[in-house]
Amino acid sequence: MRMGPDRTEYLIGEGDGTLDVTVNLNTPSAREVSARYGLQPVSASAGTDYEDINGVLTFAPGVTAQSFTISVIDDSIAEERETAKITLDVPM
């Protein structure tokens, strides 16, 4: 499983609003596959810099791509680059 078209890092500004993240299965599955996702703060803070998220992506049989959206909060304060880590559990 991988995120986006071989993406491991995304860059988004506070004024951009949202970031759509696509998760791809390496190969299609004959059965339903699910994976939990979330966002872990590194130097950015949930509720201040981005809306806290977590959920489950469910891939129907044969489906290889699912997406989720991260909402970025624009606090209009000039700041250094802040980061958060997308977490993705192994398929269930």
C-alpha positions as CSV (number, residue, x, y, z in Angstrom):
1,M,0.0,0.0,0.0
2,R,1.3,3.5,-0.8
3,M,0.1,7.1,-0.7
4,G,-0.5,9.0,-3.9
5,P,1.5,8.5,-7.0
6,D,4.6,7.4,-5.1
7,R,4.3,10.4,-2.7
8,T,5.9,10.3,0.7
9,E,5.7,14.1,1.4
10,Y,3.1,16.8,0.7
11,L,3.6,20.5,1.1
12,I,0.5,22.7,1.7
13,G,0.2,26.3,2.8
14,E,-2.3,27.5,5.4
15,G,-4.3,29.4,2.8
16,D,-4.7,26.3,0.6
17,G,-7.6,25.0,2.7
18,T,-7.4,21.3,2.1
19,L,-5.2,18.5,0.9
20,D,-6.6,15.4,-0.8
21,V,-4.5,12.3,-0.1
22,T,-4.9,9.1,-2.2
23,V,-3.9,5.7,-0.9
24,N,-3.2,3.0,-3.5
25,L,-3.1,-0.8,-3.0
26,N,-0.1,-2.3,-4.7
27,T,-2.3,-5.0,-6.3
28,P,-6.1,-5.5,-6.5
29,S,-7.6,-7.8,-3.9
30,A,-10.4,-10.3,-4.4
31,R,-11.8,-9.4,-1.0
32,E,-12.6,-6.2,0.8
33,V,-9.6,-4.6,2.4
34,S,-9.6,-1.8,5.0
35,A,-6.8,0.4,6.5
36,R,-6.9,3.0,9.3
37,Y,-5.5,6.4,8.7
38,G,-4.8,9.5,10.8
39,L,-2.6,12.5,11.3
40,Q,0.1,12.6,14.0
41,P,1.4,16.0,15.1
42,V,5.2,16.6,14.7
43,S,5.5,20.4,14.9
44,A,2.0,21.3,13.7
45,S,-0.9,21.1,16.2
46,A,-4.3,19.5,15.7
47,G,-7.1,22.0,16.2
48,T,-4.7,24.9,15.6
49,D,-2.9,24.1,12.3
50,Y,-5.2,21.3,11.0
51,E,-8.4,19.6,11.8
52,D,-7.7,16.3,13.6
53,I,-8.7,13.3,11.5
54,N,-8.7,9.6,11.7
55,G,-10.8,7.0,9.9
56,V,-10.9,3.8,7.9
57,L,-10.5,3.5,4.1
58,T,-12.3,0.5,2.7
59,F,-11.4,-0.9,-0.7
60,A,-14.1,-3.0,-2.3
61,P,-12.8,-6.1,-4.2
62,G,-10.9,-5.0,-7.3
63,V,-10.6,-1.3,-6.1
64,T,-7.1,-0.1,-5.8
65,A,-7.5,3.6,-4.8
66,Q,-9.3,5.5,-2.0
67,S,-8.9,9.1,-0.8
68,F,-9.3,11.2,2.3
69,T,-9.1,15.0,2.9
70,I,-7.0,16.9,5.4
71,S,-8.4,20.4,6.3
72,V,-5.7,23.0,7.1
73,I,-6.6,25.9,9.5
74,D,-5.5,29.3,8.3
75,D,-4.7,31.2,11.5
76,S,-3.1,34.1,9.6
77,I,0.0,34.1,11.8
78,A,3.3,34.0,10.0
79,E,5.1,30.8,11.1
80,E,8.0,28.6,10.2
81,R,7.2,25.4,8.4
82,E,5.2,23.0,10.6
83,T,4.7,19.3,10.0
84,A,2.4,16.5,10.7
85,K,2.8,12.8,9.9
86,I,0.1,10.8,8.0
87,T,-0.3,7.4,9.7
88,L,-1.5,4.4,7.7
89,D,-2.0,1.0,9.3
90,V,-1.4,-2.2,7.5
91,P,-4.6,-3.5,5.7
92,M,-7.1,-5.3,7.8
